[in-house]
């Protein structure tokens, strides 16, 4: 299923196109299903997991053009055979003939635009519907005799028309859905270093913690300013993996964001996301080998067993990512994950407390630290726009330490890592325009938001951010 962010844009665009066509009036007359629901279900049936251009070609050939030709041939034959229960061309001819017989040729010509007989009118109609059948810009709902069709025929015609409009929209270069997919990260994974910036094993500390009848191994991350993070991993999971558990890293973060991009109505009402493992593999890897399926399944399962507690003076925040994960095989052989999302994560998405980025730009980053830092800096950048503040901000070492879970002990090495991340963002022209380092403080200048970014990305609320603003003039 396409992500909700893209669903909204796609449905809006398709409805806008439909509203300019005859299809809308026909749909409103015959269909009970909400148009938005119809568009989404047709997308799922016709285009999901398919090559869009190829799917559109098949729909045009089988559902649109063949139906056009069949309808035209059928109505001409019906007219020529002069059978009972005549419809369309034949029915119109019978009505014209009755008018001609009653009022004569003169009145007929005045009424029917100088046609001198019913036969001439029908010849014109045949020419009209023949041209319609050969015109790629014409839909089934544009058929002159569409209202003479059965309800079932009209419903099928409408579905075919919508499928074609969907395909045309998806392949339209002026519509940015495919090239500018948007990915969202919740505040709860942006403001806290839930995911590590490097790959490696978790350093497990003793003693184990008992909470609500369950036992957890602990791992600590101390900022040195009175704030510390405690990462909890379920005892059973650790022991199943020989007391050697991989930390949550960039790949886990990417899988998490892909999962969350597949939110639908079940998420909104029940905090549940159901996704095909194959869809995740397709979005994350170039091949769909068995090894990649196994990696994705293991990573999803791992996220269920991790949770985090932040302690800052008397303030304690504790939450996980996934509360429940079930991975199973459907009767058709499809591997599916049913995931119940943690309440904190769920609340962020429902309340639009998320950071939005163009997915293509995010995926172009090579450094793990750049990937993690990107969403945090984007939040600062969006706040600058919303608050009409300067695009220049002052960020200290502690700020970065709460966004990137540094693994190196020496502060100088971590500061170097921040510099490298900022350099990559600048070189990729993503979020950061420039920066200036003064000891442990970075003065970062953001790229001003463009109008398109405001429309696409500015949806959350960024009002609570303890950062200091200053112009470069203050440094000179």
VEXVEX-844860 format. One record per residue (C-alpha): residue number from 0; residue in three letters; y, x, z. Coordinates in nm, 4 decimals. Each point is the difference from the previous one (the first is absolute). Layout:
<nodes>
[node NUM, ALA, [Y, X, Z]] ...
</nodes>
This chain:
<nodes>
[node 0, UNK, [0.0000, 0.0000, 0.0000]] [node 1, UNK, [0.3485, 0.1237, -0.0710]] [node 2, UNK, [0.2118, 0.0776, 0.2989]] [node 3, UNK, [0.2290, -0.2684, 0.1364]] [node 4, UNK, [0.3053, 0.2015, -0.0911]] [node 5, UNK, [-0.1083, 0.0118, -0.3637]] [node 6, UNK, [-0.1332, -0.3562, 0.0071]] [node 7, UNK, [0.3411, -0.1392, 0.0859]] [node 8, UNK, [0.1703, 0.1924, -0.2809]] [node 9, UNK, [-0.2665, -0.0915, -0.2533]] [node 10, UNK, [-0.0073, -0.3692, 0.0857]] [node 11, UNK, [0.3787, -0.0243, -0.0079]] [node 12, UNK, [0.0138, 0.1648, -0.3413]] [node 13, UNK, [-0.2777, -0.2172, -0.1471]] [node 14, UNK, [0.1541, -0.3205, 0.1370]] [node 15, UNK, [0.3347, 0.1029, -0.1460]] [node 16, UNK, [-0.1605, 0.0451, -0.3423]] [node 17, UNK, [-0.1927, -0.3249, 0.0259]] [node 18, UNK, [0.3160, -0.1917, 0.0951]] [node 19, UNK, [0.1442, 0.0809, -0.3426]] [node 20, UNK, [-0.3002, -0.1419, -0.1851]] [node 21, UNK, [-0.1518, -0.3411, -0.0673]] [node 22, UNK, [-0.2913, 0.0936, 0.2227]] [node 23, UNK, [0.1941, -0.0860, 0.3175]] [node 24, UNK, [0.0499, -0.3688, -0.0852]] [node 25, UNK, [-0.3637, -0.0314, -0.1075]] [node 26, UNK, [-0.1174, 0.1732, 0.3184]] [node 27, UNK, [0.2066, -0.2269, 0.2233]] [node 28, UNK, [-0.1426, -0.3078, -0.1714]] [node 29, UNK, [-0.3680, 0.0923, 0.0142]] [node 30, UNK, [-0.0615, 0.2524, 0.2760]] [node 31, UNK, [-0.0151, -0.0567, 0.3750]] [node 32, UNK, [-0.0509, 0.3657, 0.0962]] [node 33, UNK, [0.3106, 0.1894, 0.1069]] [node 34, UNK, [0.1159, 0.2187, -0.2892]] [node 35, UNK, [0.0195, 0.3120, 0.2179]] [node 36, UNK, [-0.3614, -0.0471, 0.1125]] [node 37, UNK, [-0.1090, -0.0574, -0.3585]] [node 38, UNK, [0.1661, 0.3208, -0.1182]] [node 39, UNK, [-0.1618, 0.2052, 0.2770]] [node 40, UNK, [-0.3494, -0.1462, -0.0539]] [node 41, UNK, [0.0243, 0.0550, -0.3759]] [node 42, UNK, [0.1046, 0.3599, 0.0596]] [node 43, UNK, [-0.3008, 0.0530, 0.2256]] [node 44, UNK, [-0.2359, -0.1555, -0.2552]] [node 45, UNK, [0.1371, 0.1530, -0.3192]] [node 46, UNK, [0.1648, 0.3315, 0.0838]] [node 47, UNK, [-0.1115, 0.1346, 0.3374]] [node 48, UNK, [-0.2039, 0.3210, -0.0429]] [node 49, UNK, [0.0352, -0.0206, -0.3802]] [node 50, UNK, [0.1896, 0.1874, -0.2673]] [node 51, UNK, [0.2978, -0.2340, -0.0362]] [node 52, UNK, [0.0652, 0.0608, -0.3693]] [node 53, UNK, [-0.3665, -0.0503, -0.0856]] [node 54, UNK, [-0.0232, -0.3126, 0.2174]] [node 55, UNK, [0.3111, -0.1456, -0.1661]] [node 56, UNK, [-0.1399, 0.0678, -0.3459]] [node 57, UNK, [-0.3241, -0.1829, 0.0853]] [node 58, UNK, [0.1859, -0.2978, 0.1520]] [node 59, UNK, [0.2215, -0.0330, -0.3076]] [node 60, UNK, [-0.2982, 0.0191, -0.2311]] [node 61, UNK, [-0.2422, -0.2254, 0.1857]] [node 62, UNK, [0.2138, -0.2435, 0.1975]] [node 63, UNK, [0.3215, -0.0259, -0.1996]] [node 64, UNK, [-0.0477, 0.0655, -0.3704]] [node 65, UNK, [-0.3490, -0.1494, -0.0333]] [node 66, UNK, [0.1133, -0.3131, 0.1809]] [node 67, UNK, [0.3023, -0.0298, -0.2267]] [node 68, UNK, [-0.2131, 0.0209, -0.3142]] [node 69, UNK, [-0.2588, -0.2403, 0.1402]] [node 70, UNK, [0.2621, -0.2577, 0.0916]] [node 71, UNK, [0.1668, 0.0169, -0.3416]] [node 72, UNK, [-0.3285, -0.0222, -0.1931]] [node 73, UNK, [-0.1238, -0.2840, 0.2195]] [node 74, UNK, [0.3106, -0.2165, -0.0361]] [node 75, UNK, [0.0131, 0.0511, -0.3795]] [node 76, UNK, [-0.3667, -0.0966, -0.0331]] [node 77, UNK, [0.0565, -0.3049, 0.2181]] [node 78, UNK, [0.2894, -0.1047, -0.2213]] [node 79, UNK, [-0.1927, 0.0512, -0.3231]] [node 80, UNK, [-0.3221, -0.1692, 0.1144]] [node 81, UNK, [0.1754, -0.3213, 0.1085]] [node 82, UNK, [-0.2383, -0.0758, 0.2834]] [node 83, UNK, [0.0594, -0.2408, 0.2867]] [node 84, UNK, [0.1628, 0.1178, 0.3226]] [node 85, UNK, [0.2355, 0.2166, -0.1987]] [node 86, UNK, [0.2396, 0.2307, 0.1831]] [node 87, UNK, [0.2821, 0.2421, -0.0629]] [node 88, UNK, [0.0668, 0.0259, -0.3760]] [node 89, UNK, [-0.2107, -0.3009, -0.0822]] [node 90, UNK, [0.1515, -0.2140, 0.2743]] [node 91, UNK, [0.3507, 0.0962, -0.1078]] [node 92, UNK, [-0.0891, -0.0843, -0.3619]] [node 93, UNK, [-0.1238, -0.3462, 0.1045]] [node 94, UNK, [0.3273, -0.0658, 0.1850]] [node 95, UNK, [0.2050, 0.1228, -0.2939]] [node 96, UNK, [-0.2017, -0.2133, -0.2409]] [node 97, UNK, [0.0563, -0.3089, 0.2146]] [node 98, UNK, [0.3765, 0.0662, 0.0047]] [node 99, UNK, [0.0087, 0.0601, -0.3761]] [node 100, UNK, [-0.1920, -0.3222, -0.0693]] [node 101, UNK, [0.2277, -0.2049, 0.2230]] [node 102, UNK, [0.3443, 0.1408, -0.0939]] [node 103, UNK, [-0.0436, 0.1510, -0.3463]] [node 104, UNK, [0.0807, 0.3343, -0.1573]] [node 105, UNK, [0.3806, -0.0111, 0.0401]] [node 106, UNK, [-0.0098, -0.0602, 0.3736]] [node 107, UNK, [-0.2789, 0.2554, 0.0315]] [node 108, UNK, [0.2076, 0.2718, -0.1703]] [node 109, UNK, [0.2972, -0.0769, 0.2260]] [node 110, UNK, [-0.2146, 0.0177, 0.3098]] [node 111, UNK, [-0.2060, 0.3072, -0.0914]] [node 112, UNK, [0.2525, 0.2458, -0.1427]] [node 113, UNK, [-0.0341, -0.0816, -0.3698]] [node 114, UNK, [-0.3812, 0.0110, -0.0073]] [node 115, UNK, [-0.0991, -0.2682, -0.2477]] [node 116, UNK, [-0.3502, -0.0714, 0.1329]] [node 117, UNK, [-0.2321, 0.0515, 0.2973]] [node 118, UNK, [-0.1972, 0.2522, -0.2054]] [node 119, UNK, [0.3065, 0.2210, -0.0427]] [node 120, UNK, [0.0676, -0.0064, 0.3745]] [node 121, UNK, [-0.3587, 0.1007, 0.0796]] [node 122, UNK, [0.0141, 0.2791, -0.2578]] [node 123, UNK, [0.3049, 0.1319, 0.1834]] [node 124, UNK, [-0.1814, -0.0299, 0.3332]] [node 125, UNK, [-0.2986, 0.1957, -0.1340]] [node 126, UNK, [0.2303, 0.2746, -0.1177]] [node 127, UNK, [0.1689, 0.0033, 0.3413]] [node 128, UNK, [-0.3184, 0.0287, 0.2073]] [node 129, UNK, [-0.1465, 0.2549, -0.2396]] [node 130, UNK, [0.3061, 0.2198, 0.0499]] [node 131, UNK, [-0.0299, -0.0578, 0.3758]] [node 132, UNK, [-0.3614, 0.1222, -0.0051]] [node 133, UNK, [0.1046, 0.3200, -0.1764]] [node 134, UNK, [0.3047, 0.0733, 0.2154]] [node 135, UNK, [-0.0786, 0.2472, 0.2818]] [node 136, UNK, [0.3073, -0.1114, 0.1942]] [node 137, UNK, [-0.1224, -0.3614, 0.0212]] [node 138, UNK, [-0.2236, -0.1205, 0.2830]] [node 139, UNK, [-0.2606, -0.2761, 0.0247]] [node 140, UNK, [0.2458, -0.2064, 0.2027]] [node 141, UNK, [0.2308, 0.0090, -0.3048]] [node 142, UNK, [-0.2545, -0.1920, -0.2084]] [node 143, UNK, [0.1610, -0.3084, -0.1480]] [node 144, UNK, [-0.2787, -0.2279, 0.1215]] [node 145, UNK, [-0.0674, 0.1662, 0.3372]] [node 146, UNK, [0.0390, -0.3316, 0.1838]] [node 147, UNK, [-0.2767, -0.1525, -0.2132]] [node 148, UNK, [-0.2511, 0.2444, 0.1462]] [node 149, UNK, [-0.2204, -0.0832, 0.2974]] [node 150, UNK, [0.1152, 0.1137, 0.3431]] [node 151, UNK, [-0.2770, 0.2601, 0.0056]] [node 152, UNK, [0.1136, 0.1394, -0.3342]] [node 153, UNK, [0.3613, 0.0144, 0.1166]] [node 154, UNK, [-0.0953, 0.1784, 0.3220]] [node 155, UNK, [-0.1987, 0.2623, -0.1901]] [node 156, UNK, [0.2886, 0.0422, -0.2443]] [node 157, UNK, [0.2472, 0.0515, 0.2831]] [node 158, UNK, [-0.2212, 0.2603, 0.1643]] [node 159, UNK, [-0.0295, 0.1831, -0.3316]] [node 160, UNK, [0.3770, -0.0087, -0.0493]] [node 161, UNK, [0.0676, 0.1320, 0.3511]] [node 162, UNK, [-0.2603, 0.2741, -0.0484]] [node 163, UNK, [0.1746, 0.1126, -0.3180]] [node 164, UNK, [0.3446, -0.0064, 0.1649]] [node 165, UNK, [-0.1419, 0.2008, 0.2906]] [node 166, UNK, [-0.1403, 0.2600, -0.2371]] [node 167, UNK, [0.3221, 0.0209, -0.1981]] [node 168, UNK, [0.1951, 0.0471, 0.3246]] [node 169, UNK, [-0.2342, 0.2684, 0.1315]] [node 170, UNK, [0.0182, 0.1971, -0.3244]] [node 171, UNK, [0.3754, -0.0408, -0.0404]] [node 172, UNK, [0.1693, 0.3373, 0.0454]] [node 173, UNK, [0.3131, -0.1726, 0.1275]] [node 174, UNK, [-0.1966, -0.1413, 0.2943]] [node 175, UNK, [-0.0483, 0.2769, 0.2606]] [node 176, UNK, [-0.3109, -0.1301, 0.1783]] [node 177, UNK, [-0.2436, 0.2570, -0.1339]] [node 178, UNK, [0.2212, 0.3064, -0.0050]] [node 179, UNK, [0.1854, -0.0673, 0.3229]] [node 180, UNK, [-0.2511, -0.1324, 0.2466]] [node 181, UNK, [0.1366, -0.0065, 0.3513]] [node 182, UNK, [-0.1893, 0.1231, 0.3027]] [node 183, UNK, [0.0956, -0.0873, 0.3585]] [node 184, UNK, [-0.0523, 0.1835, 0.3246]] [node 185, UNK, [0.0562, -0.1810, 0.3319]] [node 186, UNK, [0.2474, 0.1279, 0.2560]] [node 187, UNK, [-0.2866, 0.0547, 0.2446]] [node 188, UNK, [-0.1496, 0.2777, -0.2169]] [node 189, UNK, [0.3380, 0.1382, -0.1073]] [node 190, UNK, [0.1628, 0.0302, 0.3422]] [node 191, UNK, [-0.3062, 0.1566, 0.1650]] [node 192, UNK, [-0.2245, 0.2874, -0.1163]] [node 193, UNK, [-0.3155, -0.2085, -0.0239]] [node 194, UNK, [-0.1220, 0.2023, -0.2974]] [node 195, UNK, [-0.0237, 0.3790, 0.0109]] [node 196, UNK, [0.1757, 0.2118, -0.2607]] [node 197, UNK, [-0.3030, 0.2229, -0.0618]] [node 198, UNK, [-0.3730, -0.0423, -0.0376]] [node 199, UNK, [-0.2208, 0.1097, 0.2881]] [node 200, UNK, [-0.2061, -0.1021, 0.2988]] [node 201, UNK, [0.1411, -0.1769, 0.3036]] [node 202, UNK, [0.0305, 0.2169, 0.3106]] [node 203, UNK, [-0.1774, -0.2101, 0.2612]] [node 204, UNK, [0.1060, 0.0257, 0.3652]] [node 205, UNK, [-0.1879, -0.0817, 0.3163]] [node 206, UNK, [-0.0371, -0.2043, 0.2079]] [node 207, UNK, [-0.0753, -0.3110, -0.1987]] [node 208, UNK, [0.2117, -0.3069, 0.0563]] [node 209, UNK, [-0.1488, -0.3349, 0.0955]] [node 210, UNK, [0.1882, -0.3089, -0.1072]] [node 211, UNK, [-0.1247, -0.3605, 0.0142]] [node 212, UNK, [-0.3620, 0.1151, 0.0266]] [node 213, UNK, [0.0159, 0.2404, -0.2956]] [node 214, UNK, [0.0111, 0.3783, 0.0112]] [node 215, UNK, [0.2299, 0.2151, -0.2114]] [node 216, UNK, [0.0445, 0.3655, -0.0778]] [node 217, UNK, [0.3641, 0.1084, 0.0139]] [node 218, UNK, [0.2223, 0.2251, -0.2081]] [node 219, UNK, [0.3575, 0.0871, 0.1001]] [node 220, UNK, [0.3195, 0.0688, -0.1915]] [node 221, UNK, [0.2902, 0.1057, 0.2228]] [node 222, UNK, [0.3526, 0.0145, -0.1414]] [node 223, UNK, [0.1340, 0.2018, 0.2913]] [node 224, UNK, [0.2859, -0.2397, 0.0716]] [node 225, UNK, [-0.1788, -0.2305, 0.2427]] [node 226, UNK, [-0.1705, -0.1905, -0.2811]] [node 227, UNK, [-0.3703, 0.0372, -0.0621]] [node 228, UNK, [-0.2542, -0.1737, -0.2179]] [node 229, UNK, [-0.3544, -0.0654, 0.1037]] [node 230, UNK, [-0.2517, -0.0667, -0.2788]] [node 231, UNK, [-0.3160, -0.1817, 0.1016]] [node 232, UNK, [-0.3269, 0.0117, -0.1934]] [node 233, UNK, [-0.2905, -0.2215, 0.1014]] [node 234, UNK, [-0.2806, 0.1924, 0.1718]] [node 235, UNK, [-0.2801, -0.1538, -0.2073]] [node 236, UNK, [0.1726, 0.0953, -0.3241]] [node 237, UNK, [0.0589, 0.3589, 0.1148]] [node 238, UNK, [-0.3607, 0.0442, 0.1099]] [node 239, UNK, [-0.1288, -0.1471, -0.3267]] [node 240, UNK, [0.1847, 0.2825, -0.1755]] [node 241, UNK, [-0.1295, 0.2785, 0.2221]] [node 242, UNK, [0.3204, 0.0238, 0.2031]] [node 243, UNK, [0.1833, 0.1216, -0.3130]] [node 244, UNK, [0.2368, -0.2635, -0.1329]] [node 245, UNK, [0.2498, 0.0497, -0.2820]] [node 246, UNK, [0.3574, -0.0855, 0.0912]] [node 247, UNK, [0.1932, -0.2746, -0.1780]] [node 248, UNK, [0.1636, 0.1789, -0.2929]] [node 249, UNK, [0.1872, -0.0679, -0.3238]] [node 250, UNK, [-0.3047, -0.1487, -0.1753]] [node 251, UNK, [-0.0491, -0.2417, 0.2890]] [node 252, UNK, [0.3692, -0.0926, -0.0258]] [node 253, UNK, [-0.0341, -0.0616, -0.3748]] [node 254, UNK, [-0.3090, -0.2164, 0.0514]] [node 255, UNK, [0.1791, -0.1894, 0.2759]] [node 256, UNK, [0.2990, -0.0718, -0.2264]] [node 257, UNK, [-0.2296, -0.1052, -0.2871]] [node 258, UNK, [-0.1817, -0.2396, 0.2324]] [node 259, UNK, [0.3279, -0.1458, 0.1218]] [node 260, UNK, [0.1195, -0.0414, -0.3598]] [node 261, UNK, [-0.2756, -0.2570, -0.0430]] [node 262, UNK, [0.1324, -0.2467, 0.2556]] [node 263, UNK, [-0.0399, -0.3650, -0.0922]] [node 264, UNK, [0.0072, -0.3408, 0.1682]] [node 265, UNK, [-0.2826, 0.0920, 0.2392]] [node 266, UNK, [0.2053, 0.2866, 0.1335]] [node 267, UNK, [0.2999, -0.2238, 0.0626]] [node 268, UNK, [-0.2067, -0.2572, 0.1907]] [node 269, UNK, [-0.2827, 0.2057, 0.1545]] [node 270, UNK, [0.0914, 0.3710, -0.0234]] [node 271, UNK, [-0.2971, 0.0523, -0.2329]] [node 272, UNK, [-0.0132, 0.2020, -0.3222]] [node 273, UNK, [-0.3072, -0.0104, -0.2209]] [node 274, UNK, [-0.0130, 0.2607, -0.2736]] [node 275, UNK, [-0.2561, 0.1370, -0.2425]] [node 276, UNK, [-0.0837, 0.3623, 0.0695]] [node 277, UNK, [0.0000, 0.0536, -0.3758]] [node 278, UNK, [0.3659, -0.1034, -0.0192]] [node 279, UNK, [0.0935, 0.2639, 0.2569]] [node 280, UNK, [-0.2059, 0.2661, -0.1753]] [node 281, UNK, [0.1619, -0.0882, -0.3319]] [node 282, UNK, [0.3497, 0.0379, 0.1484]] [node 283, UNK, [-0.0736, 0.3228, 0.1859]] [node 284, UNK, [-0.2285, 0.1992, -0.2301]] [node 285, UNK, [-0.0425, 0.0784, -0.3677]] [node 286, UNK, [-0.3721, -0.0794, 0.0146]] [node 287, UNK, [-0.1983, -0.2742, 0.1733]] [node 288, UNK, [-0.2963, 0.2078, 0.1078]] [node 289, UNK, [-0.2207, -0.0884, 0.2951]] [node 290, UNK, [0.1498, 0.2885, 0.1979]] [node 291, UNK, [0.3475, -0.1534, -0.0218]] [node 292, UNK, [-0.1298, -0.3398, 0.1155]] [node 293, UNK, [-0.1566, 0.1711, 0.3015]] [node 294, UNK, [0.3217, 0.1885, 0.0845]] [node 295, UNK, [0.2115, -0.3175, -0.0123]] [node 296, UNK, [-0.2448, -0.1972, 0.2124]] [node 297, UNK, [-0.0194, 0.2778, 0.2594]] [node 298, UNK, [0.3790, 0.0298, 0.0177]] [node 299, UNK, [0.0509, -0.3748, 0.0463]] [node 300, UNK, [-0.2607, -0.0003, 0.2761]] [node 301, UNK, [0.1643, 0.3021, 0.1665]] [node 302, UNK, [0.3345, -0.1784, 0.0223]] [node 303, UNK, [-0.1632, -0.2766, 0.2022]] [node 304, UNK, [-0.0995, 0.2496, 0.2713]] [node 305, UNK, [0.3417, 0.1644, 0.0486]] [node 306, UNK, [0.2871, -0.1247, 0.2142]] [node 307, UNK, [0.3196, 0.1552, 0.1342]] [node 308, UNK, [0.2050, -0.0187, 0.3189]] [node 309, UNK, [0.3570, 0.1263, 0.0178]] [node 310, UNK, [0.1434, 0.0822, 0.3418]] [node 311, UNK, [0.3711, 0.0611, 0.0493]] [node 312, UNK, [0.1118, -0.0244, 0.3612]] [node 313, UNK, [-0.1017, -0.3526, 0.1075]] [node 314, UNK, [-0.0283, -0.1265, -0.3590]] [node 315, UNK, [-0.3588, -0.0284, -0.1261]] [node 316, UNK, [-0.0990, -0.1168, -0.3483]] [node 317, UNK, [-0.3667, -0.0304, -0.0943]] [node 318, UNK, [-0.1672, -0.1298, -0.3152]] [node 319, UNK, [-0.2593, 0.0708, -0.2689]] [node 320, UNK, [-0.0181, -0.0559, -0.3744]] [node 321, UNK, [-0.3048, -0.2127, -0.0727]] [node 322, UNK, [-0.1574, -0.2097, 0.2772]] [node 323, UNK, [-0.3131, -0.0916, -0.1946]] [node 324, UNK, [-0.1655, 0.1326, -0.3148]] [node 325, UNK, [-0.3018, -0.1407, -0.1764]] [node 326, UNK, [-0.1222, 0.1534, -0.3261]] [node 327, UNK, [-0.2713, -0.1905, -0.1820]] [node 328, UNK, [-0.1555, -0.0596, -0.3410]] [node 329, UNK, [0.0511, -0.3327, -0.1766]] [node 330, UNK, [-0.2908, -0.1652, -0.1882]] [node 331, UNK, [0.1361, 0.1377, -0.3280]] [node 332, UNK, [-0.0137, 0.3562, 0.1380]] [node 333, UNK, [0.3734, 0.0373, 0.0704]] [node 334, UNK, [0.0880, 0.1992, 0.3122]] [node 335, UNK, [0.2694, -0.1759, 0.2035]] [node 336, UNK, [0.1916, 0.0857, 0.3169]] [node 337, UNK, [0.1143, -0.2733, 0.2370]] [node 338, UNK, [0.2771, 0.1463, 0.2156]] [node 339, UNK, [0.1798, -0.1531, 0.2985]] [node 340, UNK, [0.3386, 0.1649, 0.0396]] [node 341, UNK, [0.1445, 0.0920, 0.3382]] [node 342, UNK, [0.2656, -0.2352, 0.1404]] [node 343, UNK, [0.2767, 0.2640, -0.0059]] [node 344, UNK, [-0.0598, 0.0885, -0.3655]] [node 345, UNK, [-0.0300, -0.3694, -0.0859]] [node 346, UNK, [0.3309, -0.0791, 0.1702]] [node 347, UNK, [0.1792, 0.2715, -0.1979]] [node 348, UNK, [-0.1081, -0.1446, -0.3339]] [node 349, UNK, [0.0638, -0.3610, 0.0967]] [node 350, UNK, [0.3477, 0.0860, 0.1305]] [node 351, UNK, [0.0689, 0.2224, -0.3048]] [node 352, UNK, [0.0298, 0.3032, 0.2235]] [node 353, UNK, [-0.1219, 0.2274, -0.2775]] [node 354, UNK, [0.1246, 0.2887, -0.2112]] [node 355, UNK, [-0.0333, -0.0565, -0.3728]] [node 356, UNK, [-0.0398, 0.2728, -0.2620]] [node 357, UNK, [-0.0879, 0.0183, -0.3675]] [node 358, UNK, [-0.3678, 0.0905, 0.0070]] [node 359, UNK, [0.0148, 0.2323, -0.3008]] [node 360, UNK, [0.2580, 0.2194, 0.1753]] [node 361, UNK, [-0.2029, 0.0158, 0.3196]] [node 362, UNK, [-0.3159, 0.1038, -0.1842]] [node 363, UNK, [0.1789, 0.2880, -0.1750]] [node 364, UNK, [0.0444, 0.1900, 0.3280]] [node 365, UNK, [-0.2304, 0.2968, 0.0581]] [node 366, UNK, [0.0767, 0.0886, 0.3640]] [node 367, UNK, [-0.1502, -0.2093, 0.2784]] [node 368, UNK, [0.3116, 0.0464, 0.2126]] [node 369, UNK, [0.2187, -0.1305, -0.2853]] [node 370, UNK, [-0.2181, -0.3088, -0.0245]] [node 371, UNK, [0.0313, -0.0800, 0.3702]] [node 372, UNK, [0.3682, 0.0874, 0.0245]] [node 373, UNK, [0.0963, -0.1982, -0.3094]] [node 374, UNK, [-0.0291, -0.3438, 0.1582]] [node 375, UNK, [0.1933, 0.1035, 0.3108]] [node 376, UNK, [0.2855, 0.1458, -0.2040]] [node 377, UNK, [0.0013, -0.3047, -0.2262]] [node 378, UNK, [0.0563, -0.2117, 0.3097]] [node 379, UNK, [0.3042, 0.2097, 0.0934]] [node 380, UNK, [0.1276, -0.0238, -0.3567]] [node 381, UNK, [-0.0336, -0.3793, -0.0089]] [node 382, UNK, [0.1801, -0.0232, 0.3342]] [node 383, UNK, [0.2877, 0.2068, -0.1405]] [node 384, UNK, [0.0368, -0.2535, -0.2797]] [node 385, UNK, [-0.0264, -0.3077, 0.2216]] [node 386, UNK, [0.2410, 0.1329, 0.2609]] [node 387, UNK, [0.2414, 0.1309, -0.2661]] [node 388, UNK, [-0.0235, 0.3413, 0.1671]] [node 389, UNK, [0.0167, 0.3434, -0.1553]] [node 390, UNK, [-0.3138, 0.1103, -0.1834]] [node 391, UNK, [0.0130, 0.3209, 0.2092]] [node 392, UNK, [-0.1973, 0.0014, 0.3255]] [node 393, UNK, [-0.0794, 0.2436, 0.2757]] [node 394, UNK, [-0.3690, 0.0288, 0.0936]] [node 395, UNK, [-0.1384, 0.2348, 0.2644]] [node 396, UNK, [-0.3430, 0.1525, 0.0549]] [node 397, UNK, [-0.1155, -0.2770, 0.2337]] [node 398, UNK, [0.0754, -0.2579, -0.2689]] [node 399, UNK, [-0.2360, 0.1739, -0.2422]] [node 400, UNK, [-0.2625, 0.0552, 0.2685]] [node 401, UNK, [-0.0212, -0.3769, 0.0539]] [node 402, UNK, [-0.0575, -0.0578, -0.3731]] [node 403, UNK, [-0.2257, 0.2948, -0.0856]] [node 404, UNK, [-0.2855, 0.0774, 0.2412]] [node 405, UNK, [0.0355, 0.3772, -0.0068]] [node 406, UNK, [-0.3203, 0.1969, 0.0513]] [node 407, UNK, [0.1555, 0.3470, 0.0240]] [node 408, UNK, [0.1076, 0.1213, 0.3437]] [node 409, UNK, [0.2999, 0.2077, -0.1030]] [node 410, UNK, [0.3176, -0.2019, -0.0485]] [node 411, UNK, [0.1228, 0.2411, -0.2688]] [node 412, UNK, [-0.3037, -0.0784, -0.2141]] [node 413, UNK, [0.0539, -0.3734, 0.0413]] [node 414, UNK, [0.3685, 0.0314, -0.0941]] [node 415, UNK, [-0.1073, 0.1913, -0.3092]] [node 416, UNK, [-0.2343, -0.2867, -0.0834]] [node 417, UNK, [0.2924, -0.2440, 0.0237]] [node 418, UNK, [0.2001, 0.2185, -0.2364]] [node 419, UNK, [-0.2843, 0.0074, -0.2514]] [node 420, UNK, [-0.0337, -0.3783, 0.0163]] [node 421, UNK, [0.3723, -0.0496, -0.0549]] [node 422, UNK, [-0.0041, 0.2464, -0.2898]] [node 423, UNK, [-0.2782, -0.1951, -0.1709]] [node 424, UNK, [0.1839, -0.3291, 0.0442]] [node 425, UNK, [0.3114, 0.1547, -0.1508]] [node 426, UNK, [-0.1911, 0.1494, -0.2946]] [node 427, UNK, [-0.1671, -0.3354, -0.0659]] [node 428, UNK, [0.3367, -0.1779, 0.0331]] [node 429, UNK, [-0.1432, -0.2337, 0.2647]] [node 430, UNK, [0.2204, -0.1256, 0.2851]] [node 431, UNK, [0.1520, 0.3395, 0.0912]] [node 432, UNK, [0.2858, 0.1478, -0.2020]] [node 433, UNK, [0.0587, 0.3126, 0.2088]] [node 434, UNK, [-0.0202, 0.1399, 0.3506]] [node 435, UNK, [0.1509, 0.2716, 0.2174]] [node 436, UNK, [-0.1842, 0.1489, 0.2954]] [node 437, UNK, [0.1790, 0.1246, 0.3118]] [node 438, UNK, [-0.2553, 0.1337, 0.2483]] [node 439, UNK, [-0.2212, -0.2950, 0.0948]] [node 440, UNK, [0.2335, -0.2565, -0.1571]] [node 441, UNK, [-0.0090, -0.1228, -0.3575]] [node 442, UNK, [0.2988, -0.1623, -0.1685]] [node 443, UNK, [-0.1616, -0.2124, -0.2683]] [node 444, UNK, [0.1829, -0.1667, -0.2880]] [node 445, UNK, [-0.1786, -0.2923, -0.1612]] [node 446, UNK, [0.0125, -0.1110, -0.3611]] [node 447, UNK, [0.2218, -0.3123, -0.0071]] [node 448, UNK, [-0.1928, -0.3198, -0.0687]] [node 449, UNK, [0.0195, -0.1376, -0.3524]] [node 450, UNK, [0.0438, -0.3699, -0.0679]] [node 451, UNK, [-0.3604, -0.0358, -0.1104]] [node 452, UNK, [-0.1266, 0.1617, 0.3189]] [node 453, UNK, [0.2074, -0.2415, 0.2071]] [node 454, UNK, [-0.1691, -0.2919, -0.1772]] [node 455, UNK, [-0.3508, 0.1450, 0.0147]] [node 456, UNK, [-0.0140, 0.1848, 0.3298]] [node 457, UNK, [0.2503, -0.1375, 0.2467]] [node 458, UNK, [-0.1880, -0.2730, 0.1797]] [node 459, UNK, [-0.0494, 0.1111, 0.3602]] [node 460, UNK, [0.2332, 0.0407, 0.2953]] [node 461, UNK, [0.0956, 0.3537, 0.0998]] [node 462, UNK, [0.2407, -0.0611, 0.2835]] [node 463, UNK, [-0.1647, 0.1976, 0.2803]] [node 464, UNK, [0.0066, 0.3668, -0.0904]] [node 465, UNK, [0.1334, 0.2603, 0.2466]] [node 466, UNK, [0.1445, 0.2470, -0.2489]] [node 467, UNK, [0.3309, 0.1799, -0.0116]] [node 468, UNK, [0.2281, -0.0213, -0.3021]] [node 469, UNK, [0.2445, 0.2653, -0.1094]] [node 470, UNK, [0.1770, 0.1173, -0.3140]] [node 471, UNK, [-0.0377, 0.3569, -0.1223]] [node 472, UNK, [0.3716, 0.0425, 0.0767]] [node 473, UNK, [-0.0959, 0.0131, 0.3666]] [node 474, UNK, [-0.2108, 0.3098, -0.0614]] [node 475, UNK, [0.2656, 0.2088, -0.1667]] 
</nodes>
